[in-house]
Amino acid sequence: MPDLQIEKNKSLLAMNTMALDSTAEYFCSASTLEAVHQALSFAKRHNLSVTPLGAGSNVILATNLSGLVLHLSLKGCESAAPVGAAHGSVDVTFAAGENWHDMVLMCLDRGWFGLENLSLIPGNMGAAAIQNIGAYGVELSNLLVSLQVVDIQSGAVLELDREACQFSYRDSVFKQSLKDKYIITQLTLRLSTEPNINIDYPALSAYFVELDREPTPQMVSDAVCNIRREKLPDPCELANVGSFFKNPVINQSALAGLQSVEGKGKVPSYSQPDGLVKVPAAWLIDKCKFRGTRRGGVGVHDKQALVLVNYSNDADNDSAREILSLAKEIQAAVKDRFGINLEVEPRIYGPV
């Protein structure tokens, strides 16, 4: 294998969907497991911290990132019949650098079902597990069998099962106790060879309300893509990282308090299996009248209050700081009016 190419003072402008002009002190791209080990060895020899980076679709990058930024570009996909699983299942292993939506489409084409509700989510496969991505009634944790990871300090290659990942709503052990300790190199999902349609989510059921038969998985995927395109800006046209805040999960008492102020039936909420309820962060932000707001070169999208956008094309801008300042302003307003803490969804790298 040729020596790993290490670059100094690498611009990451084209490597994050918020279009932040961040500069990596050191940078390399690893397309194989061996390259990952070479990169970690380089970092260890030079006493550098390691920042893994995928598609950059769920990160806010500081102007300068010290240490080594390791871009994961591993590719590949393999399938196998799962041992001991029910007939009609298939285990599919994806390399961490594969594009999520491309893999959803590939699985549909091969008759492997279960990912269609997660269509058009930006980013790569590896980051999907860190975030426990979810949409329209399905989460990655519903499907994950195992992950292959590399220990950043020791270089050891390990396999973690679903329980070890400690998944919860838009969260995992990789954002908590194992933050910055492991690099995900591949993940295995258990999919179905038989369609198992899930259109319980209100937006999806409304989309198919006039259909006189059960939709196909491809139809569900197409519907999800259409719904997402209607309400979410394309990062290629307007820089963003998708949902900037998690939808808060509150107890029944807190919901009753909201309803007493806003009016019964006026507060949208979704019951959770544990008896708690999820309230749309976009609704809370809308009520605080932030939709369409601009602050300098950044703002809140005029069609979806959950999305913060970067309007600036100036390479010398301070967009990361402006975005986080606007986020704090929104959090303070929601806390003041509703008593609810909004949690930022994207990962923040470096001092902003």
Contacts in CASP RR format, 6 or more apart in sequence:
PFRMAT RR
TARGET T0000
AUTHOR 0000-0000-0000
METHOD contacts of the structure
MODEL  1
MPDLQIEKNKSLLAMNTMALDSTAEYFCSASTLEAVHQALSFAKRHNLSV
TPLGAGSNVILATNLSGLVLHLSLKGCESAAPVGAAHGSVDVTFAAGENW
HDMVLMCLDRGWFGLENLSLIPGNMGAAAIQNIGAYGVELSNLLVSLQVV
DIQSGAVLELDREACQFSYRDSVFKQSLKDKYIITQLTLRLSTEPNINID
YPALSAYFVELDREPTPQMVSDAVCNIRREKLPDPCELANVGSFFKNPVI
NQSALAGLQSVEGKGKVPSYSQPDGLVKVPAAWLIDKCKFRGTRRGGVGV
HDKQALVLVNYSNDADNDSAREILSLAKEIQAAVKDRFGINLEVEPRIYG
PV
1 32 0 8 1.000
1 34 0 8 1.000
1 35 0 8 1.000
1 38 0 8 1.000
3 38 0 8 1.000
4 28 0 8 1.000
4 30 0 8 1.000
4 35 0 8 1.000
4 38 0 8 1.000
4 39 0 8 1.000
4 42 0 8 1.000
5 28 0 8 1.000
5 29 0 8 1.000
6 26 0 8 1.000
6 27 0 8 1.000
6 28 0 8 1.000
6 42 0 8 1.000
6 68 0 8 1.000
7 24 0 8 1.000
7 26 0 8 1.000
7 27 0 8 1.000
7 28 0 8 1.000
8 25 0 8 1.000
8 26 0 8 1.000
8 27 0 8 1.000
9 23 0 8 1.000
9 24 0 8 1.000
9 25 0 8 1.000
10 23 0 8 1.000
10 24 0 8 1.000
10 26 0 8 1.000
10 27 0 8 1.000
10 69 0 8 1.000
11 21 0 8 1.000
11 22 0 8 1.000
11 23 0 8 1.000
12 20 0 8 1.000
12 21 0 8 1.000
12 22 0 8 1.000
12 23 0 8 1.000
12 24 0 8 1.000
12 27 0 8 1.000
12 53 0 8 1.000
12 61 0 8 1.000
12 65 0 8 1.000
12 69 0 8 1.000
13 19 0 8 1.000
13 20 0 8 1.000
13 21 0 8 1.000
13 22 0 8 1.000
13 315 0 8 1.000
15 53 0 8 1.000
15 54 0 8 1.000
15 56 0 8 1.000
15 71 0 8 1.000
16 22 0 8 1.000
16 56 0 8 1.000
16 57 0 8 1.000
16 59 0 8 1.000
16 61 0 8 1.000
17 55 0 8 1.000
17 56 0 8 1.000
17 57 0 8 1.000
17 122 0 8 1.000
17 235 0 8 1.000
17 239 0 8 1.000
17 240 0 8 1.000
17 241 0 8 1.000
17 242 0 8 1.000
18 59 0 8 1.000
18 60 0 8 1.000
18 61 0 8 1.000
18 235 0 8 1.000
18 239 0 8 1.000
18 240 0 8 1.000
18 241 0 8 1.000
18 310 0 8 1.000
18 319 0 8 1.000
18 320 0 8 1.000
18 323 0 8 1.000
18 346 0 8 1.000
19 239 0 8 1.000
19 310 0 8 1.000
19 312 0 8 1.000
19 313 0 8 1.000
19 319 0 8 1.000
20 60 0 8 1.000
20 61 0 8 1.000
20 63 0 8 1.000
20 310 0 8 1.000
20 319 0 8 1.000
20 320 0 8 1.000
21 63 0 8 1.000
21 315 0 8 1.000
21 316 0 8 1.000
21 317 0 8 1.000
21 319 0 8 1.000
22 61 0 8 1.000
22 62 0 8 1.000
22 63 0 8 1.000
22 64 0 8 1.000
22 65 0 8 1.000
22 320 0 8 1.000
22 349 0 8 1.000
23 63 0 8 1.000
23 64 0 8 1.000
23 65 0 8 1.000
24 51 0 8 1.000
24 65 0 8 1.000
24 67 0 8 1.000
24 68 0 8 1.000
24 69 0 8 1.000
25 48 0 8 1.000
25 64 0 8 1.000
25 65 0 8 1.000
25 66 0 8 1.000
25 67 0 8 1.000
25 68 0 8 1.000
25 69 0 8 1.000
26 42 0 8 1.000
26 43 0 8 1.000
26 46 0 8 1.000
26 48 0 8 1.000
26 67 0 8 1.000
26 68 0 8 1.000
26 69 0 8 1.000
27 68 0 8 1.000
27 69 0 8 1.000
27 71 0 8 1.000
28 35 0 8 1.000
28 39 0 8 1.000
28 42 0 8 1.000
28 68 0 8 1.000
28 69 0 8 1.000
28 70 0 8 1.000
28 71 0 8 1.000
29 35 0 8 1.000
29 70 0 8 1.000
29 71 0 8 1.000
29 72 0 8 1.000
29 73 0 8 1.000
30 36 0 8 1.000
30 38 0 8 1.000
30 39 0 8 1.000
30 70 0 8 1.000
30 71 0 8 1.000
30 72 0 8 1.000
30 73 0 8 1.000
30 74 0 8 1.000
31 73 0 8 1.000
31 74 0 8 1.000
31 75 0 8 1.000
32 74 0 8 1.000
33 74 0 8 1.000
33 150 0 8 1.000
33 157 0 8 1.000
33 185 0 8 1.000
36 70 0 8 1.000
36 72 0 8 1.000
36 74 0 8 1.000
36 150 0 8 1.000
36 183 0 8 1.000
36 185 0 8 1.000
37 150 0 8 1.000
37 155 0 8 1.000
39 50 0 8 1.000
39 68 0 8 1.000
39 70 0 8 1.000
40 50 0 8 1.000
40 70 0 8 1.000
40 150 0 8 1.000
40 152 0 8 1.000
40 155 0 8 1.000
42 48 0 8 1.000
42 68 0 8 1.000
43 49 0 8 1.000
43 50 0 8 1.000
43 67 0 8 1.000
43 68 0 8 1.000
43 70 0 8 1.000
46 68 0 8 1.000
48 66 0 8 1.000
48 67 0 8 1.000
48 68 0 8 1.000
49 66 0 8 1.000
49 67 0 8 1.000
49 68 0 8 1.000
49 180 0 8 1.000
50 67 0 8 1.000
50 68 0 8 1.000
50 70 0 8 1.000
50 152 0 8 1.000
50 180 0 8 1.000
50 183 0 8 1.000
51 65 0 8 1.000
51 67 0 8 1.000
51 68 0 8 1.000
51 69 0 8 1.000
51 70 0 8 1.000
51 349 0 8 1.000
52 70 0 8 1.000
52 72 0 8 1.000
52 183 0 8 1.000
52 184 0 8 1.000
53 59 0 8 1.000
53 69 0 8 1.000
53 70 0 8 1.000
53 71 0 8 1.000
53 72 0 8 1.000
54 71 0 8 1.000
54 72 0 8 1.000
54 96 0 8 1.000
54 97 0 8 1.000
54 123 0 8 1.000
54 124 0 8 1.000
54 126 0 8 1.000
54 127 0 8 1.000
55 99 0 8 1.000
55 122 0 8 1.000
55 123 0 8 1.000
55 124 0 8 1.000
55 127 0 8 1.000
56 123 0 8 1.000
56 127 0 8 1.000
56 241 0 8 1.000
57 122 0 8 1.000
57 123 0 8 1.000
57 124 0 8 1.000
57 127 0 8 1.000
57 235 0 8 1.000
57 241 0 8 1.000
57 242 0 8 1.000
58 122 0 8 1.000
58 123 0 8 1.000
58 127 0 8 1.000
58 131 0 8 1.000
58 241 0 8 1.000
58 242 0 8 1.000
58 345 0 8 1.000
58 346 0 8 1.000
58 347 0 8 1.000
59 241 0 8 1.000
59 346 0 8 1.000
59 347 0 8 1.000
59 348 0 8 1.000
59 349 0 8 1.000
60 241 0 8 1.000
60 320 0 8 1.000
60 323 0 8 1.000
60 324 0 8 1.000
60 346 0 8 1.000
60 347 0 8 1.000
60 348 0 8 1.000
60 349 0 8 1.000
60 352 0 8 1.000
61 320 0 8 1.000
61 349 0 8 1.000
61 350 0 8 1.000
62 320 0 8 1.000
62 348 0 8 1.000
62 349 0 8 1.000
62 350 0 8 1.000
62 351 0 8 1.000
62 352 0 8 1.000
63 318 0 8 1.000
63 320 0 8 1.000
63 352 0 8 1.000
65 349 0 8 1.000
65 350 0 8 1.000
66 350 0 8 1.000
70 183 0 8 1.000
72 96 0 8 1.000
72 97 0 8 1.000
72 124 0 8 1.000
72 126 0 8 1.000
72 183 0 8 1.000
72 184 0 8 1.000
72 185 0 8 1.000
73 97 0 8 1.000
74 95 0 8 1.000
74 96 0 8 1.000
74 97 0 8 1.000
74 98 0 8 1.000
74 185 0 8 1.000
74 186 0 8 1.000
75 95 0 8 1.000
75 97 0 8 1.000
75 98 0 8 1.000
76 94 0 8 1.000
76 95 0 8 1.000
76 98 0 8 1.000
77 92 0 8 1.000
77 93 0 8 1.000
77 94 0 8 1.000
77 95 0 8 1.000
77 98 0 8 1.000
77 103 0 8 1.000
77 106 0 8 1.000
78 92 0 8 1.000
78 93 0 8 1.000
79 90 0 8 1.000
79 91 0 8 1.000
79 92 0 8 1.000
79 93 0 8 1.000
79 110 0 8 1.000
79 112 0 8 1.000
80 90 0 8 1.000
80 91 0 8 1.000
80 93 0 8 1.000
81 89 0 8 1.000
81 90 0 8 1.000
81 91 0 8 1.000
82 89 0 8 1.000
82 90 0 8 1.000
82 91 0 8 1.000
82 145 0 8 1.000
82 190 0 8 1.000
85 91 0 8 1.000
85 190 0 8 1.000
88 192 0 8 1.000
88 193 0 8 1.000
88 194 0 8 1.000
89 190 0 8 1.000
89 191 0 8 1.000
89 192 0 8 1.000
89 193 0 8 1.000
90 112 0 8 1.000
90 190 0 8 1.000
90 191 0 8 1.000
90 192 0 8 1.000
90 193 0 8 1.000
91 145 0 8 1.000
91 188 0 8 1.000
91 189 0 8 1.000
91 190 0 8 1.000
91 191 0 8 1.000
92 107 0 8 1.000
92 112 0 8 1.000
92 188 0 8 1.000
92 189 0 8 1.000
92 190 0 8 1.000
92 191 0 8 1.000
93 186 0 8 1.000
93 187 0 8 1.000
93 188 0 8 1.000
94 103 0 8 1.000
94 125 0 8 1.000
94 186 0 8 1.000
94 187 0 8 1.000
94 188 0 8 1.000
94 189 0 8 1.000
95 125 0 8 1.000
95 185 0 8 1.000
95 186 0 8 1.000
96 124 0 8 1.000
96 125 0 8 1.000
96 126 0 8 1.000
96 127 0 8 1.000
96 183 0 8 1.000
96 184 0 8 1.000
96 185 0 8 1.000
96 186 0 8 1.000
96 187 0 8 1.000
97 124 0 8 1.000
97 125 0 8 1.000
97 126 0 8 1.000
98 124 0 8 1.000
98 125 0 8 1.000
99 123 0 8 1.000
99 124 0 8 1.000
99 125 0 8 1.000
100 118 0 8 1.000
100 121 0 8 1.000
100 122 0 8 1.000
100 123 0 8 1.000
100 124 0 8 1.000
100 125 0 8 1.000
100 128 0 8 1.000
100 133 0 8 1.000
101 119 0 8 1.000
101 120 0 8 1.000
101 121 0 8 1.000
101 122 0 8 1.000
101 123 0 8 1.000
103 115 0 8 1.000
103 125 0 8 1.000
104 115 0 8 1.000
104 116 0 8 1.000
104 118 0 8 1.000
104 119 0 8 1.000
104 120 0 8 1.000
104 221 0 8 1.000
105 119 0 8 1.000
105 221 0 8 1.000
107 113 0 8 1.000
107 114 0 8 1.000
107 115 0 8 1.000
107 191 0 8 1.000
108 115 0 8 1.000
108 116 0 8 1.000
108 217 0 8 1.000
108 218 0 8 1.000
108 221 0 8 1.000
111 193 0 8 1.000
111 217 0 8 1.000
112 191 0 8 1.000
112 192 0 8 1.000
112 193 0 8 1.000
113 191 0 8 1.000
113 192 0 8 1.000
113 193 0 8 1.000
113 194 0 8 1.000
113 195 0 8 1.000
113 196 0 8 1.000
113 217 0 8 1.000
114 138 0 8 1.000
114 143 0 8 1.000
114 191 0 8 1.000
114 192 0 8 1.000
114 196 0 8 1.000
114 217 0 8 1.000
115 138 0 8 1.000
115 143 0 8 1.000
115 189 0 8 1.000
115 191 0 8 1.000
116 217 0 8 1.000
116 218 0 8 1.000
116 220 0 8 1.000
116 221 0 8 1.000
116 224 0 8 1.000
117 134 0 8 1.000
117 135 0 8 1.000
117 136 0 8 1.000
117 137 0 8 1.000
117 138 0 8 1.000
117 198 0 8 1.000
117 201 0 8 1.000
117 204 0 8 1.000
117 220 0 8 1.000
117 224 0 8 1.000
118 133 0 8 1.000
118 134 0 8 1.000
118 135 0 8 1.000
118 136 0 8 1.000
118 138 0 8 1.000
118 140 0 8 1.000
118 224 0 8 1.000
119 220 0 8 1.000
119 221 0 8 1.000
119 222 0 8 1.000
119 224 0 8 1.000
119 225 0 8 1.000
119 228 0 8 1.000
120 224 0 8 1.000
120 225 0 8 1.000
120 228 0 8 1.000
120 229 0 8 1.000
121 128 0 8 1.000
121 133 0 8 1.000
121 134 0 8 1.000
121 135 0 8 1.000
122 235 0 8 1.000
122 242 0 8 1.000
125 186 0 8 1.000
125 187 0 8 1.000
126 184 0 8 1.000
126 186 0 8 1.000
126 187 0 8 1.000
127 184 0 8 1.000
128 140 0 8 1.000
128 187 0 8 1.000
129 140 0 8 1.000
129 144 0 8 1.000
129 147 0 8 1.000
129 165 0 8 1.000
129 172 0 8 1.000
129 174 0 8 1.000
129 184 0 8 1.000
129 187 0 8 1.000
130 172 0 8 1.000
130 174 0 8 1.000
130 175 0 8 1.000
130 184 0 8 1.000
130 347 0 8 1.000
131 140 0 8 1.000
131 170 0 8 1.000
131 171 0 8 1.000
131 172 0 8 1.000
131 175 0 8 1.000
131 345 0 8 1.000
132 139 0 8 1.000
132 140 0 8 1.000
132 141 0 8 1.000
132 165 0 8 1.000
132 167 0 8 1.000
132 168 0 8 1.000
132 169 0 8 1.000
132 170 0 8 1.000
132 171 0 8 1.000
132 172 0 8 1.000
133 139 0 8 1.000
133 140 0 8 1.000
133 170 0 8 1.000
134 140 0 8 1.000
134 170 0 8 1.000
135 224 0 8 1.000
135 228 0 8 1.000
136 198 0 8 1.000
136 201 0 8 1.000
136 203 0 8 1.000
136 204 0 8 1.000
136 224 0 8 1.000
136 227 0 8 1.000
137 198 0 8 1.000
137 200 0 8 1.000
137 201 0 8 1.000
138 198 0 8 1.000
139 167 0 8 1.000
139 169 0 8 1.000
140 167 0 8 1.000
140 189 0 8 1.000
141 162 0 8 1.000
141 165 0 8 1.000
141 167 0 8 1.000
143 189 0 8 1.000
143 190 0 8 1.000
143 191 0 8 1.000
144 162 0 8 1.000
144 165 0 8 1.000
144 167 0 8 1.000
144 187 0 8 1.000
144 188 0 8 1.000
144 189 0 8 1.000
144 190 0 8 1.000
145 161 0 8 1.000
145 162 0 8 1.000
145 188 0 8 1.000
145 189 0 8 1.000
145 190 0 8 1.000
146 159 0 8 1.000
146 160 0 8 1.000
146 161 0 8 1.000
146 162 0 8 1.000
146 187 0 8 1.000
146 188 0 8 1.000
147 159 0 8 1.000
147 160 0 8 1.000
147 165 0 8 1.000
147 184 0 8 1.000
147 186 0 8 1.000
147 187 0 8 1.000
147 188 0 8 1.000
148 157 0 8 1.000
148 158 0 8 1.000
148 159 0 8 1.000
148 184 0 8 1.000
148 185 0 8 1.000
148 186 0 8 1.000
148 187 0 8 1.000
149 157 0 8 1.000
149 158 0 8 1.000
149 159 0 8 1.000
149 160 0 8 1.000
149 182 0 8 1.000
149 183 0 8 1.000
149 184 0 8 1.000
149 185 0 8 1.000
150 156 0 8 1.000
150 157 0 8 1.000
150 158 0 8 1.000
150 182 0 8 1.000
150 183 0 8 1.000
150 185 0 8 1.000
151 157 0 8 1.000
151 158 0 8 1.000
151 181 0 8 1.000
151 182 0 8 1.000
152 180 0 8 1.000
152 181 0 8 1.000
152 182 0 8 1.000
152 183 0 8 1.000
153 181 0 8 1.000
157 185 0 8 1.000
158 182 0 8 1.000
164 173 0 8 1.000
165 172 0 8 1.000
165 173 0 8 1.000
165 174 0 8 1.000
166 172 0 8 1.000
166 173 0 8 1.000
166 176 0 8 1.000
169 246 0 8 1.000
169 247 0 8 1.000
169 249 0 8 1.000
169 278 0 8 1.000
170 246 0 8 1.000
170 345 0 8 1.000
174 182 0 8 1.000
174 184 0 8 1.000
175 347 0 8 1.000
195 216 0 8 1.000
195 217 0 8 1.000
197 214 0 8 1.000
197 215 0 8 1.000
197 216 0 8 1.000
197 217 0 8 1.000
197 220 0 8 1.000
198 220 0 8 1.000
199 205 0 8 1.000
199 207 0 8 1.000
199 208 0 8 1.000
199 215 0 8 1.000
199 220 0 8 1.000
203 227 0 8 1.000
204 220 0 8 1.000
204 223 0 8 1.000
204 224 0 8 1.000
204 227 0 8 1.000
207 223 0 8 1.000
207 226 0 8 1.000
207 227 0 8 1.000
208 215 0 8 1.000
208 219 0 8 1.000
208 223 0 8 1.000
215 223 0 8 1.000
231 303 0 8 1.000
231 304 0 8 1.000
232 240 0 8 1.000
232 242 0 8 1.000
232 304 0 8 1.000
232 307 0 8 1.000
233 240 0 8 1.000
233 301 0 8 1.000
233 303 0 8 1.000
233 304 0 8 1.000
233 307 0 8 1.000
233 309 0 8 1.000
235 241 0 8 1.000
235 242 0 8 1.000
238 301 0 8 1.000
238 309 0 8 1.000
238 310 0 8 1.000
238 311 0 8 1.000
239 309 0 8 1.000
239 310 0 8 1.000
239 311 0 8 1.000
240 301 0 8 1.000
240 307 0 8 1.000
240 308 0 8 1.000
240 309 0 8 1.000
240 310 0 8 1.000
241 308 0 8 1.000
241 345 0 8 1.000
241 346 0 8 1.000
242 306 0 8 1.000
242 307 0 8 1.000
243 281 0 8 1.000
243 306 0 8 1.000
243 307 0 8 1.000
243 345 0 8 1.000
244 306 0 8 1.000
244 307 0 8 1.000
244 308 0 8 1.000
244 327 0 8 1.000
244 344 0 8 1.000
244 345 0 8 1.000
244 346 0 8 1.000
245 281 0 8 1.000
245 285 0 8 1.000
245 306 0 8 1.000
245 327 0 8 1.000
245 330 0 8 1.000
245 331 0 8 1.000
245 342 0 8 1.000
245 343 0 8 1.000
245 344 0 8 1.000
245 345 0 8 1.000
246 281 0 8 1.000
246 342 0 8 1.000
246 343 0 8 1.000
246 344 0 8 1.000
246 345 0 8 1.000
247 278 0 8 1.000
247 279 0 8 1.000
247 280 0 8 1.000
247 281 0 8 1.000
248 278 0 8 1.000
248 279 0 8 1.000
248 281 0 8 1.000
248 284 0 8 1.000
248 340 0 8 1.000
248 341 0 8 1.000
248 342 0 8 1.000
248 343 0 8 1.000
249 272 0 8 1.000
249 276 0 8 1.000
249 277 0 8 1.000
249 278 0 8 1.000
249 279 0 8 1.000
250 258 0 8 1.000
250 276 0 8 1.000
250 277 0 8 1.000
250 278 0 8 1.000
250 279 0 8 1.000
250 340 0 8 1.000
251 275 0 8 1.000
251 276 0 8 1.000
251 277 0 8 1.000
252 275 0 8 1.000
252 276 0 8 1.000
252 277 0 8 1.000
254 340 0 8 1.000
255 267 0 8 1.000
255 269 0 8 1.000
255 277 0 8 1.000
255 279 0 8 1.000
258 267 0 8 1.000
258 279 0 8 1.000
258 338 0 8 1.000
259 265 0 8 1.000
259 266 0 8 1.000
259 267 0 8 1.000
262 287 0 8 1.000
267 279 0 8 1.000
267 283 0 8 1.000
268 279 0 8 1.000
268 280 0 8 1.000
268 283 0 8 1.000
269 277 0 8 1.000
269 278 0 8 1.000
269 279 0 8 1.000
270 277 0 8 1.000
270 278 0 8 1.000
271 277 0 8 1.000
272 278 0 8 1.000
279 340 0 8 1.000
280 306 0 8 1.000
281 305 0 8 1.000
281 306 0 8 1.000
281 334 0 8 1.000
281 342 0 8 1.000
282 304 0 8 1.000
282 305 0 8 1.000
282 306 0 8 1.000
284 334 0 8 1.000
284 337 0 8 1.000
284 338 0 8 1.000
284 340 0 8 1.000
284 342 0 8 1.000
285 291 0 8 1.000
285 300 0 8 1.000
285 305 0 8 1.000
285 306 0 8 1.000
285 330 0 8 1.000
285 334 0 8 1.000
285 342 0 8 1.000
286 305 0 8 1.000
287 337 0 8 1.000
287 338 0 8 1.000
288 330 0 8 1.000
288 333 0 8 1.000
288 334 0 8 1.000
288 337 0 8 1.000
290 300 0 8 1.000
290 305 0 8 1.000
290 330 0 8 1.000
290 333 0 8 1.000
291 300 0 8 1.000
291 301 0 8 1.000
291 302 0 8 1.000
291 303 0 8 1.000
291 304 0 8 1.000
291 305 0 8 1.000
292 299 0 8 1.000
292 300 0 8 1.000
292 301 0 8 1.000
292 302 0 8 1.000
292 305 0 8 1.000
293 299 0 8 1.000
293 300 0 8 1.000
293 326 0 8 1.000
294 300 0 8 1.000
294 311 0 8 1.000
295 322 0 8 1.000
295 325 0 8 1.000
295 326 0 8 1.000
295 329 0 8 1.000
296 311 0 8 1.000
296 312 0 8 1.000
296 322 0 8 1.000
297 310 0 8 1.000
297 311 0 8 1.000
297 312 0 8 1.000
297 317 0 8 1.000
297 319 0 8 1.000
297 322 0 8 1.000
298 308 0 8 1.000
298 309 0 8 1.000
298 310 0 8 1.000
298 311 0 8 1.000
298 312 0 8 1.000
298 319 0 8 1.000
298 322 0 8 1.000
298 323 0 8 1.000
298 326 0 8 1.000
299 308 0 8 1.000
299 309 0 8 1.000
299 310 0 8 1.000
299 311 0 8 1.000
299 326 0 8 1.000
300 307 0 8 1.000
300 308 0 8 1.000
300 309 0 8 1.000
300 326 0 8 1.000
300 330 0 8 1.000
301 307 0 8 1.000
301 308 0 8 1.000
301 309 0 8 1.000
308 323 0 8 1.000
308 326 0 8 1.000
308 327 0 8 1.000
310 319 0 8 1.000
310 323 0 8 1.000
312 319 0 8 1.000
320 352 0 8 1.000
321 352 0 8 1.000
324 348 0 8 1.000
324 352 0 8 1.000
327 344 0 8 1.000
330 342 0 8 1.000
331 341 0 8 1.000
331 342 0 8 1.000
334 340 0 8 1.000
334 341 0 8 1.000
334 342 0 8 1.000
335 341 0 8 1.000
335 342 0 8 1.000
END
